[in-house]
Amino acid sequence: MNAVALYKDNAFYKTMLADMQRVEDKSSTVFRQSKGDIDCVDKSAQSFIGILVGEGPHRNDDHAKRLRKEMNMAERLFETIIVQAHIKEKMWLDVKTKIDMKKPPLPFAAIGELCYSANNREKAAEAIKKVADEDTRIYMLIDYQLWQPAVEEVFATKNSGDYIPYLVSKCPAWVKDQVQA
């Protein structure tokens, strides 16, 4: 019984329960407004924000931003949820908008990973090629087997000799032929 009192007095759990209540209240409102067309009740904050920023008549970016502020959610986390929702809904123009930013709200590497996990290798390569750190950029391209962009990036660097052994050790035969030519 003492454990229940500890949770009740713990600031983290109080905040978490308040946030969960906010999400539930907002999702109930959206559910009522949609006349039951949107299944958004009893969803996590991530799922609910994804619904709010996704494609369709229920899209309401302002609701999502207000919810983020009320929950005191970190900007980077919020933007990651948005990019995940756009990828899930195949809203590639919105993802491209983030990739085309000079300073996106989340790292290019994260956008590239999310695109790659959704099997969009083209968008993944596009995002990863914008990673500022040369080592990270080249190793990610090689590790994700984005061979053409990887070869282009390796040979565009001053220290291409540093990356060629790693590239050759990971790549298929046709890439080896291209590298050695």
Sequence and secondary structure as in RCSB ss.txt:
>XXXX:A:sequence
MNAVALYKDNAFYKTMLADMQRVEDKSSTVFRQSKGDIDCVDKSAQSFIGILVGEGPHRNDDHAKRLRKEMNMAE
RLFETIIVQAHIKEKMWLDVKTKIDMKKPPLPFAAIGELCYSANNREKAAEAIKKVADEDTRIYMLIDYQLWQPA
VEEVFATKNSGDYIPYLVSKCPAWVKDQVQA
>XXXX:A:secstr
 HHHHHHHH HHHHHHHHHHHHHHHHHHHHHHHTTT S  TT  HHHHHHHHHSSSTT  HHHHHHHHHHHT  H
HHHHHHHHHHHHHTT HHHHHHHHH SS SS HHHHHHHHHHTT HHHHHHHHTT S HHHHHHHHHHTT HHHH
HHHHHHSTTHHHHHHHHHHHS HHHHHHHH 
